[in-house]
Structure formats: C-alpha cells, structure tokens
Amino acid sequence: MSKRHSAKYKLDRVMGENLWGRAKSPVNKRSYGPGQHGQRRKSKVSDFGLQLKAKQKLKGYYGNITEKQFSAIYDEAGRRKGNTSENLIGLLESRLDAIVYRAKFVPTVWAARQFVSHGHVTVDGKKVDIGSYRVKPGQVVEIKEKSRAMALVLEAQQSSERDVPDYLEQGDRGFSVRYVRVPELSDVPYPVKMEPNLVVEYYSS
C-alpha cells in the first residue's frame, strides 16, 4: 500500500529520531543525517530552528499532510477554546487516517491514508474514503468485512511495535474501534517527544 519507504526513513534521519518507533528505521544504526554532509558536527540551533524542527516533526509524523493542510489545522486549533497546543494534538488524532493507524488496522501512517482512500473503512457503518475526515467521540471506525483478510491488516495486528491507546475501545476481534474521547498530548503514544508548544510559537512568530 505504501510507496514512500525511502522518504519516510529519510525524515527519520533528518530529524535524528525514530519517529514511528519502527525496528527498520535507519536511525537505529546511523543517528546522523542523510547525505554527504550528514556526519558534520551540529551547530547550535536557534529558537526559530527548534520551532521549525518541532513543526516539521509533528507534521511529518502524520504522513502526507501538506503544509497548507497542517496550517489550516493549526488555525482551527487556535480558534477553539482552551490550550492551542492541546487542541492541535486533538485535531490531528481525530483524523480518520490517524485513528486507522492507532487502531493497528495497518502498519504505517502512509498505509492508513491509502487504506481509507481505497474504501476499506466505514464510520458508523457508512463508507468514508477521506483520510482527513474528522471522527467524533462515540463514533465507530471499522474495517469492511471483505478487507479483513488483507496481508497488510494481518501484519499490523500481529505487530508488537505499538499498542492501541486507551482513547480507542477495540471491538469485533480488533477489526473495529470506538473513538472514546479526544486525547490530550500525554495520552498519545508518540515514540519520540513531540513539542506542540513550539509549533504554536512557530506560527505565532
């Protein structure tokens, strides 16, 4: 399903972190950046540089979200009541493709986007093929019956690399989840430290 293996692993090396906690990440063997200058001594990063990296890391973690889409999500987070950085995380985790990934229906965030767009998923029994669709608390996301035997699905469910978070309630032998609540940053099982507060500073500067 996913054709961006080299691209996503390159992002790992640019960031110097194993963003998705995958055993195959090249960062596990080479912590320096990609390219001929990857092993140069790192210079001190400015505040803006730290903010930019935090934004690129968070945006990159969710796969194929464009800069325009991510900026729009941030704008909505800012319009909502409460903490903007927490709102940002809540909006990102409410995306259908993010929930499909968190539910372990598929092994990667890229596969999640394609899995949704190819029509393998329903929300409350109705087919939804838009990855950015916002799932509301209480709604049930489910793999269609005919799609449950796909190798991609079986691989993800058998993987021990990650667990399903407690804001998703599993059902039907792991082929469906109910979105219990919008999570806070501390609830989300990121393999690396995410700093949405720096993302807010980046867009506010």
N, C-alpha and C positions, 0 to 999 in steps of 0.2 A: 504493500500500500504506500509506503513512504519511500521517496526517491532522493531525500536530502541527507543521507548519512554523512557525507563528507562535509556538508555545510553546517550541520548541527554540531559535529565534533570539532569543526574549526572554531565555532563560537565558544566551546569549552576551553580551547587553548587560548583564544584571545582574552577571555576572562580569567584564565588561570585556575578555573574551578570546574568540578564535575557537576554541572548544573542540574542534571537529572538523576544523579546517583547511579549511573549505569556502569556495569563492570567493564564494558567495551570502550569506555571513554579513554582517549589517548592521554589525558591529564594524569591518569593513574600511573603512566610510565614516564611522561615528559611534561613537567609542570610549566615549562617555558612556552612562550607564544609561538605561533606558526611563522614560517618564512625564514629567510637567511639572517634576519636581524632578531630573531626570537630569543636568542640567549644573551642579548646585551643587558648590561646592568640597568635596572629600572631606576629612572629618575623620580624625584619627588612629585607626586601628583597634586595638582591644585584642587581647591574646593570644587570648582566647576568640573574638573576632570572626574572627581569622585562622584559628583551628582550625575554626570553623563554616563559613567560606568554603571551606576545603580539603575538608571533608566534603561540602558541597553540590556542589562542582565535580566531585569524583570520582564521587559518586552520580549526578549529573545526566548525566555523560558516558556512562554505560551505559544511558541511556534511561528506560524505565518501571519501574525498580526502586523499590519503595516503601521508606519509612523502616524499616518492620518487617523487610522482606527484607534490607536493607542492614545493619541492626543484627545480624541473625542471621548474616550472612556474617562480620561483624567478630568476633562471639563465637566462631565456629568458627576463625577465624584466630588468635585468642588462645589457644585450647585446643591448637593444633598446636605441635609443637616448632619452634624457630627464631625468626626475626625476625617479629614480628606484622605489621609494615607490608608486608614482602615476601610473607608468607602471604596477606594481604588482596588484593594485586595478583594473585597466582597463582590464587586462588579466583575472582576476578572474570573473569579471562581464560580460565578453564576452562569458563565457562558456554557452552552451545551457541549462544545468540544472539550472544555476543561473538565466537566463532570464525567464525560465518557472516558477520559484519561484517568481521572481519580478513581472511577469505579472499576478500573482494571479490565475494561472491555477490550482494550487494545494496549500494545506495549509502549507507544510513544505519542507525544502531543501531535506530531505530524500525521501519524496514522489516525488519530482521533478526528482531525479535521476531514480527512478523506472518507473515513468510515461514516461520518454524519452526512457528508455531501453525496455519497453514493446510496443513501436511502436505507441504511441498515438499522436506524434508530427511530423509536417512537417516544413521544412525550404525552403522557396520559392517554395512550392508545392511538394517537394520531402521528403519522409520519412527519418528521421535521428534518429537513436536509440543509439547514443553515447553521454553520458552526457557531456564529455569534449570537444565535437565539438565546435570550435570557430566561433561564429556568427560575421559577418562583418556588419558595419553600412550600413543601407539601406535594409538589408535582413528582410523578414517577417517570423515570427515564429507563427505557427497556430496549434490549436487542431483539429485533424481529426473529421469530421462530426459525425461519429458513436461513438466517445468518449465524446461528449459534454454533454451527459445526465448523466455521471457518478456522483455518490454522492460526490465523492472526489472533483470534479470540482465545483459543485454547492456549496459545503461547503466553498471552498476557495473564490469564487466570492462574496458570501454573508457576508464574514467576514469583520469586521470593525477594525481588529487589525493592518492593514497596508494599505498603498496606493500604487498605481503603480507610480514609479518615472517618471519624465518628459523626461528621455532619452529613454523611450519606448512610442510609439504612439499607443494607442489602436484602434482597428477596429473590425468590424463584431461582434457587441454586446459583446465585451470583450473576444471573443474566438481567437483573433489574435492580435499580436503586431508587429510593425516595430521597429527595433533597430535603433534609430535615430543617436546616437553618442556614442562613448566610454566615460564613465563618469570619472570624477575626484573624489577624496576622498570626497570632500564637497558635491557632488551630490548624493552620495549613502546613502539611508535611513537606516543606521545601528541603531538599538535601543540602542546600547552602543558605547562608544568611542573606535574606532579602531586606532592603532598606527603603521601603516606600516613602519614608520621611524625606530622604534625599531626592527622590523623584519629584516630590512636591516642591522642594527647594529649587530643583532644576527648572520646572515650569514657571515658578514664581519669580525667578531672577530676570 
